[in-house]
Structures are given as structure tokens and as C-alpha cells.
Amino acid sequence: MANSDEAPLSEVFFRLSGSGNGHWEINRPQKVILDLVQRNVFHGQVLDIGCGIADNAIYIAKQINNIHITAIDMVPKAIEVARKNAEENKVNIQFEVVNMLDDLSKTNLKLNEYDVILDSATFHVFSNEDRQKYIKNLEKLIKPNGLYIQIVCSEKELQQTQPRRIRKADLNELFSLENGWKIESIEDTIYETSPECPLGTKILFYLSFIRKIS
């Protein structure tokens, strides 16, 4: 079921990411990213988690001056394609192969370094247990008062297929004041996919602005 403790198999990402066959590879930035750039939310040190082939990161880098973007993905093939795309677009982005559930001390990521962390369609792939590990690693990476921007499949998307749906109630619990976070807003948005996606080309997502307060 959509709200159960399930997540897509990682094998799917390793098989499809960077191949041009992933439903999430639309070869352009997501419209929500265009909107975020217009809202001037990106600045300083930016970390793009689950960057895929870097359509979003490349657009941000081309539109905003005096910004340093680190883009990570757990799939080496996706990072290989992302580096090529960045070179073709003449933008400077630091790419790393990183699994956000692993020990970050063994990566090139810097602790408490990032002013803004972008998560576009990553959080909803985790099981309940794994998303706790993920949040702990977020806390290690983000600066005090840093902004975590989360774009995830919404409970309002009623078609019964993966990815799992994320509920506002879960976000409010996971990113509570008691846990050192403050949810500034949760908005409705649209995530675009390829025509082959079984959910259609526009899926109901949440866009959340979450501040690290302690």
C-alpha cells in the first residue's frame, strides 16, 4: 500500500539511473526547481542529494552566481553522466558517489558545511528505519540554521503504486522542534516524469522548507 513501510528496490536505481530509461530522467530541470530559483532560496554551499544526471543542479549553477554546488548520487553511472552533462554546460559542480545511509566520514562530504540541502525525490524511497539513518546524516551535513528543501511524493497522490506516499503528519513528527528542526512550510507541487511513467507525467508532491534550528 502507498502509506506502508516500503520503498522501491535499490536495484531499480542501479539499473535505470543514467540509462535514459528512468521515469525521473526528463532531461530538463523540474519546474519546481525553476520556481525555487526564482524564490532565491539557493545560496552559499548547496548539496543536491540524489542528483541523478544533474538536470536540477546544472540549472541552479547556471542561474545563480557565487554558489558552490556539491551533487551526490549512489549510482556511479548517474554520476558519470552528470559529470559529462555539467562539462557540456560549462558549469562547475563537485560530483560524488555517495549513499546517504552510509558512514559519511568515509566520503568527501564536509560536516556542518551546507547552507542549503536539496532533496528532490529521494526521501520517499526510504523505509521507516532507513529514513531515520538518513535524517541523522542530514544533521551531520547541514549548517546550523541551514535550510533543507524536500520534494517528495504526497499522500494526495492516490494511485496505488510506488514510491511510498509521505504524510504531513510523518513530516511533522520526524522534523519536529524537539528533534532540532522547524518546518517553515509544506506546499503542494508537481513532479514531472517521462511519458512512460505508470503514474502519468505529473505526480502530486509536497515541497517542504525545513530549517535546522539546533
Protein Blocks (a to p, Z undefined) as FASTA:
>chain_A
ZZlccdddfklmmmmgonlpafklnopacfklmmmmmnopagcjaddehklnolmmmmmm
mmpghiacddddfblklmmmmmmmmmmnopacddddddfkbcfklpcbdehkbfbdcdeh
klmmpcfklmmmmmmmmmmmpcghiacddddddfklmbdcddddddfklmmmmmgfknop
acfbdcdddddddfklmnbjbdcddddddddfZZ
